[in-house]
Amino acid sequence: MEKTTKKWLMIGIVAVLIIALAGFAFGNGVFDNDSKMEEKVETVIDDDDSFDKDLDDGFDKKDESKKSNQSTLLLPIEIDFNTAMDIASTHAKTGFMTKAKIDIEENIPYYDIEIAENDDLKFYLIDANSGEIIVSMQASDIGYTVLEPKQTVKDIMTMIENKYKGAELQGITLEHDSPNPVYEVTIISDNVEKELKVNVADGSIISEEVDD
């Protein structure tokens, strides 16, 4: 039940993300009718049995696109992580941060923010230049309760800043649907992208891998 709920939740989130960013981009003249929107929608609604693989492949391609587009952004990123998180928290009013990630779609940099409260999740896409909330949506009764960890997302950010001087934070995600929740952190340190797993109780680093 939990796996099915998560699957359809992810379908909804990705579909809304695509539609919202498409509308935002059209409104700002970022791309035209020859975009790859149809291809992306087809990936989202592919056969159920291959959903997990297709979703992973889609995000892998998105990550590659993000890296190649870093140098061609239309505008510099004006909003930092803390500001984006504060915008989402103010809107949500209650709950705790479970995800903060910077991403790029069709040359639009945005923050992907997730806030949890019991068995509800709130999702925000925030323009990284203006601070505007592009999308806000809520998933209620997701099938399990998200427990607040001792270490917050901001605690992990502080730890990263202290341990990896000058590193560029790409994202922090609480893997709350796992039997043993951890924070997954992506940073760029010394021009190398690293994937960290961090203990939610004490903020210690469980593992560190270089992303090829």
C-alpha positions as CSV (number, residue, x, y, z in Angstrom):
1,M,0.0,0.0,0.0
2,E,2.8,2.4,0.9
3,K,4.7,1.7,-2.3
4,T,1.6,2.2,-4.4
5,T,0.7,5.4,-2.6
6,K,4.2,6.7,-3.1
7,K,4.2,5.7,-6.8
8,W,1.0,7.7,-7.6
9,L,2.2,10.5,-5.4
10,M,5.4,10.8,-7.5
11,I,3.4,10.6,-10.8
12,G,1.2,13.5,-9.6
13,I,4.2,15.6,-8.4
14,V,6.2,15.1,-11.6
15,A,3.1,15.8,-13.8
16,V,2.3,19.0,-11.9
17,L,6.0,20.0,-12.0
18,I,6.1,19.6,-15.8
19,I,2.8,21.5,-16.4
20,A,3.7,24.3,-13.9
21,L,7.2,24.9,-15.3
22,A,5.9,24.8,-18.8
23,G,3.3,27.5,-18.1
24,F,5.9,29.5,-16.2
25,A,8.4,29.2,-19.1
26,F,5.9,30.1,-21.7
27,G,4.8,33.1,-19.7
28,N,8.4,34.3,-19.6
29,G,9.3,33.4,-23.2
30,V,11.8,30.8,-22.3
31,F,10.9,28.1,-24.8
32,D,8.5,27.6,-27.7
33,N,6.0,24.9,-28.9
34,D,8.9,22.7,-30.1
35,S,9.9,21.8,-26.6
36,K,10.1,18.2,-25.4
37,M,7.0,18.4,-23.2
38,E,5.2,15.6,-24.9
39,E,8.2,13.2,-24.4
40,K,8.4,14.0,-20.7
41,V,4.7,13.4,-20.2
42,E,4.9,10.1,-21.9
43,T,7.7,9.1,-19.5
44,V,5.6,10.0,-16.5
45,I,2.6,7.9,-17.6
46,D,4.5,4.9,-18.9
47,D,3.5,1.3,-18.0
48,D,3.1,0.7,-14.3
49,D,5.4,-2.3,-14.1
50,S,8.3,-0.3,-15.5
51,F,7.4,2.9,-13.6
52,D,10.3,2.9,-11.1
53,K,12.9,2.3,-13.8
54,D,11.5,4.9,-16.1
55,L,11.3,7.4,-13.2
56,D,14.9,6.8,-12.3
57,D,16.0,7.0,-15.9
58,G,14.0,10.3,-16.3
59,F,15.7,11.9,-13.3
60,D,19.1,10.7,-14.5
61,K,18.6,12.4,-17.8
62,K,17.3,15.5,-16.0
63,D,20.5,15.6,-13.8
64,E,22.7,15.4,-16.9
65,S,20.7,18.2,-18.5
66,K,21.0,20.3,-15.3
67,K,24.8,19.9,-15.4
68,S,25.0,20.9,-19.1
69,N,22.7,23.9,-18.5
70,Q,24.6,25.3,-15.5
71,S,26.6,27.7,-17.7
72,T,23.7,28.8,-19.9
73,L,21.2,30.1,-17.3
74,L,19.2,33.0,-18.5
75,L,19.6,34.7,-15.1
76,P,21.9,34.3,-12.1
77,I,20.5,32.6,-9.1
78,E,19.5,35.3,-6.7
79,I,17.7,33.4,-4.0
80,D,19.7,31.2,-1.6
81,F,18.7,28.0,0.1
82,N,17.8,29.6,3.4
83,T,15.6,32.2,1.8
84,A,13.7,29.6,-0.3
85,M,13.2,27.4,2.8
86,D,11.9,30.4,4.7
87,I,9.4,31.2,1.9
88,A,8.1,27.7,1.9
89,S,7.9,27.5,5.7
90,T,6.1,30.8,6.0
91,H,3.5,29.6,3.4
92,A,3.1,26.1,5.1
93,K,2.8,27.7,8.6
94,T,3.4,24.3,10.3
95,G,5.5,21.2,9.7
96,F,9.2,20.5,9.2
97,M,11.5,20.5,6.2
98,T,12.3,17.2,4.6
99,K,13.7,18.3,1.3
100,A,15.5,21.3,-0.1
101,K,17.0,21.0,-3.6
102,I,18.1,23.4,-6.3
103,D,17.2,22.2,-9.8
104,I,17.0,23.5,-13.4
105,E,14.2,22.9,-15.9
106,E,14.2,24.5,-19.4
107,N,16.8,27.0,-18.2
108,I,14.6,28.0,-15.2
109,P,16.5,27.5,-11.9
110,Y,14.1,26.6,-9.0
111,Y,14.1,25.2,-5.5
112,D,12.2,22.0,-4.8
113,I,11.0,22.1,-1.2
114,E,9.1,19.5,0.8
115,I,7.5,20.0,4.2
116,A,6.0,17.2,6.3
117,E,3.5,17.1,9.1
118,N,2.4,13.7,10.4
119,D,1.0,11.9,7.3
120,D,0.7,15.0,5.2
121,L,3.3,16.4,2.7
122,K,3.5,19.8,1.2
123,F,5.4,20.5,-1.9
124,Y,6.8,23.8,-3.2
125,L,8.6,24.9,-6.4
126,I,10.1,28.3,-5.8
127,D,11.7,30.5,-8.5
128,A,15.4,30.8,-7.6
129,N,15.6,34.3,-9.1
130,S,12.4,36.0,-7.9
131,G,11.4,33.9,-4.8
132,E,8.0,33.4,-6.4
133,I,6.1,30.2,-5.5
134,I,5.6,28.5,-8.9
135,V,3.7,25.5,-7.5
136,S,2.3,24.6,-4.1
137,M,0.5,21.4,-3.5
138,Q,-0.4,19.0,-0.7
139,A,-0.7,15.3,-0.4
140,S,-2.8,14.2,2.6
141,D,-2.9,10.7,4.2
142,I,0.2,9.4,2.4
143,G,-0.1,6.1,4.2
144,Y,2.6,6.5,6.9
145,T,3.6,9.1,9.5
146,V,6.8,11.1,8.8
147,L,8.7,11.4,12.1
148,E,10.6,14.5,12.7
149,P,14.4,13.7,13.0
150,K,16.6,15.2,15.7
151,Q,18.7,16.9,13.1
152,T,16.9,19.4,10.9
153,V,17.7,20.2,7.3
154,K,19.3,23.5,8.5
155,D,21.4,21.5,11.0
156,I,22.7,19.4,8.2
157,M,23.4,22.5,6.1
158,T,25.5,23.9,8.9
159,M,27.4,20.7,9.3
160,I,28.2,20.6,5.5
161,E,29.4,24.3,5.6
162,N,31.7,23.5,8.5
163,K,33.1,20.2,7.2
164,Y,33.3,21.0,3.5
165,K,34.6,24.5,3.3
166,G,33.5,26.3,0.1
167,A,31.3,23.3,-1.1
168,E,28.3,24.1,-3.2
169,L,25.1,22.5,-1.8
170,Q,22.9,20.9,-4.5
171,G,20.3,19.3,-2.3
172,I,19.3,17.6,1.0
173,T,16.5,15.0,1.2
174,L,15.2,13.1,4.1
175,E,14.5,9.5,3.0
176,H,11.5,9.2,5.4
177,D,9.9,6.2,3.7
178,S,12.8,4.0,4.6
179,P,12.9,1.7,7.6
180,N,16.1,3.5,8.6
181,P,15.7,7.1,7.6
182,V,18.8,9.1,6.5
183,Y,19.5,12.4,4.9
184,E,20.8,12.1,1.3
185,V,23.0,15.1,0.5
186,T,24.5,16.2,-2.8
187,I,27.4,18.7,-2.8
188,I,30.0,19.9,-5.2
189,S,33.4,20.1,-3.4
190,D,36.7,20.9,-5.2
191,N,34.8,20.6,-8.5
192,V,33.7,17.0,-7.6
193,E,30.1,16.0,-7.1
194,K,29.7,14.0,-3.9
195,E,26.7,12.0,-2.5
196,L,26.6,11.8,1.2
197,K,24.4,9.8,3.6
198,V,24.0,11.5,6.9
199,N,22.7,10.1,10.2
200,V,19.4,11.8,11.2
201,A,20.1,11.5,14.9
202,D,23.5,13.0,15.3
203,G,24.4,14.4,11.9
204,S,27.4,12.1,11.4
205,I,28.3,11.1,7.9
206,I,27.5,7.4,7.2
207,S,29.0,7.3,3.7
208,E,30.5,9.5,1.0
209,E,30.6,8.6,-2.6
210,V,31.9,10.5,-5.7
211,D,29.3,10.8,-8.4
212,D,30.8,9.7,-11.7
